[in-house]
Amino acid sequence: MPRALRCGILAPFPGDSFVTRSMGRPGGWRPRCVRMPPGAGAAKNQQGAQTETMTRVLVVYYSQTGQLHRILQALVAPLEAADGVEVDYQPLAPQRPWPFPWTLLRFLDVFPECVYQDPPPLQPLSADADRGYDLVVLGYTVWFLSPAPPVTAFLQSAEGRRLLRDTPVVTVVACRNMWLSAQAAVQEHLAAAGARLSDHVSFVDQGSSLATFFTTPRWMFTGRKDRWLGVFPRAGVAESEITERAPRLGRALAEAVAAGRVDGCAPVLDGLGAVHVDEGLIASERIGMRSFRIWGRLVRRAGPPGSAARKPVLAVYLVFLVLMIATVVPVTLVLRRLLQPLLAPRLRRMRAELEAPSGSARHRLEETQR
Ligand SMILES: Cc1cc2nc3c(=O)[nH]c(=O)nc-3n(C[C@H](O)[C@H](O)[C@H](O)COP(=O)(O)O)c2cc1C
């Protein structure tokens, strides 16, 4: 095998989060798999006898503009409508919320803490960590290739870990289009908490990578999501994804819950196109994450978040970012085209691993087309 393939941007190496830790095995880690009947969650954390048979579902999420919240509501609606299922929502609220729309400086200033997953203080959770849930739906967005900070704070907190322990989890990501590193980080936290990943569902912004490169930042910096200049689509996840695809996946989840099949031992949303990994973004995420780590370290050394001392470093970083996008991105695109025949089998394998556990296959779609 050519050295470029063994040691280059696509080769696993120790310490690389989303290749070695998550991609090493299809489906990532799978801790002890204990099948639990519906209602077992309520009993598992409480002292004394507990006879309830309701299936308890907790939906944990952080959504700044409300987009992810809408997606989760659409996905969870069939569960809420089902008999014997009780759904609680746990929005995560940072004690010091970020502004929306963002200013460029605030946006850049937040990146080192995102990449190094510094947990911001959260407002107290309303969910009772000792209540016990049979299923957790964990919704997150991606900030600088990492789970949004309130979600990393939840995943690292003692209360969050108690809620997740021994519990099947369905992760739902909604972002521009780059969620691979973030999902690897989420999976690591879930493993540390002793949770079991049942399924993963992805929603990405509509339009090509090139289009969202403009539409997503425009939305973040101006708050505007409308069609733009007659060529760019609306920003964010397409309406049909929210009003059709999310409920379809939700119906399948509700059926699996009713059948007592959601145990974190095997996916229940397979064959439904729950995720899609764009092979073209695998290398870009790795390059981006490496540069974020290096620059994040430099910015953190310059001063704490919001400090004046950070500003010059952030200004240099911005210039670097623009130059990198103008040079490295086109070069990578050309290289990818040239190396396509050599890379294709490896990329296909990586894609299948990254799409686990639910996968991108769509052979069960007809079942849920109602
Ligand atoms: C600070 C910041 C950084 C972001 N970084 C990424 C990113 O690295 N990859 C990505 O696909 N989306 C990124 N996004 C887009 C978000 O994942 C998400 O789509 C958007 O914030 C809307 O989500 P919400 O309003 O439901 O919270 C970023 C958004 C923000 C605010």
The ligand as an SDF file (V2000), in Angstrom:
LIG
                    3D

 31 33  0  0  0  0  0  0  0  0999 V2000
  -20.0660   28.5340   16.9260 C   0  0  0  0  0  0  0  0  0  0  0  0
  -20.6430   27.6050   15.8800 C   0  0  0  0  0  0  0  0  0  0  0  0
  -19.8040   26.7080   15.2460 C   0  0  0  0  0  0  0  0  0  0  0  0
  -20.3210   25.8080   14.3090 C   0  0  0  0  0  0  0  0  0  0  0  0
  -19.4730   24.8750   13.7520 N   0  0  0  0  0  0  0  0  0  0  0  0
  -19.9950   23.9160   12.9300 C   0  0  0  0  0  0  0  0  0  0  0  0
  -19.1570   22.8750   12.4480 C   0  0  0  0  0  0  0  0  0  0  0  0
  -17.9610   22.7830   12.7720 O   0  0  0  0  0  0  0  0  0  0  0  0
  -19.7060   21.9460   11.6230 N   0  0  0  0  0  0  0  0  0  0  0  0
  -21.0090   21.9830   11.2390 C   0  0  0  0  0  0  0  0  0  0  0  0
  -21.4240   21.1220   10.4810 O   0  0  0  0  0  0  0  0  0  0  0  0
  -21.8510   22.9560   11.7240 N   0  0  0  0  0  0  0  0  0  0  0  0
  -21.3760   23.9080   12.5560 C   0  0  0  0  0  0  0  0  0  0  0  0
  -22.2000   24.8900   13.0740 N   0  0  0  0  0  0  0  0  0  0  0  0
  -23.6730   24.8480   12.7720 C   0  0  0  0  0  0  0  0  0  0  0  0
  -24.4250   24.1550   13.9300 C   0  0  0  0  0  0  0  0  0  0  0  0
  -24.0280   22.8090   14.0370 O   0  0  0  0  0  0  0  0  0  0  0  0
  -25.9610   24.1980   13.7920 C   0  0  0  0  0  0  0  0  0  0  0  0
  -26.3510   23.7250   12.5520 O   0  0  0  0  0  0  0  0  0  0  0  0
  -26.5210   25.5930   13.9810 C   0  0  0  0  0  0  0  0  0  0  0  0
  -25.8880   26.2180   15.0680 O   0  0  0  0  0  0  0  0  0  0  0  0
  -28.0310   25.6010   14.2230 C   0  0  0  0  0  0  0  0  0  0  0  0
  -28.3570   24.7490   15.3120 O   0  0  0  0  0  0  0  0  0  0  0  0
  -29.3820   25.1140   16.4940 P   0  0  0  0  0  0  0  0  0  0  0  0
  -29.9310   26.4440   16.1970 O   0  0  0  0  0  0  0  0  0  0  0  0
  -30.4180   24.0410   16.5140 O   0  0  0  0  0  0  0  0  0  0  0  0
  -28.5820   25.1320   17.7730 O   0  0  0  0  0  0  0  0  0  0  0  0
  -21.7050   25.8280   13.9770 C   0  0  0  0  0  0  0  0  0  0  0  0
  -22.5430   26.7630   14.6180 C   0  0  0  0  0  0  0  0  0  0  0  0
  -22.0260   27.6330   15.5650 C   0  0  0  0  0  0  0  0  0  0  0  0
  -22.9480   28.6130   16.2510 C   0  0  0  0  0  0  0  0  0  0  0  0
  1  2  1  0
  2  3  1  0
  2 30  2  0
  3  4  2  0
  4  5  1  0
  4 28  1  0
  5  6  2  0
  6  7  1  0
  6 13  1  0
  7  8  2  0
  7  9  1  0
  9 10  1  0
 10 11  2  0
 10 12  1  0
 12 13  2  0
 13 14  1  0
 14 15  1  0
 14 28  1  0
 15 16  1  0
 16 17  1  0
 16 18  1  0
 18 19  1  0
 18 20  1  0
 20 21  1  0
 20 22  1  0
 22 23  1  0
 23 24  1  0
 24 25  2  0
 24 26  1  0
 24 27  1  0
 28 29  2  0
 29 30  1  0
 30 31  1  0
M  END
$$$$
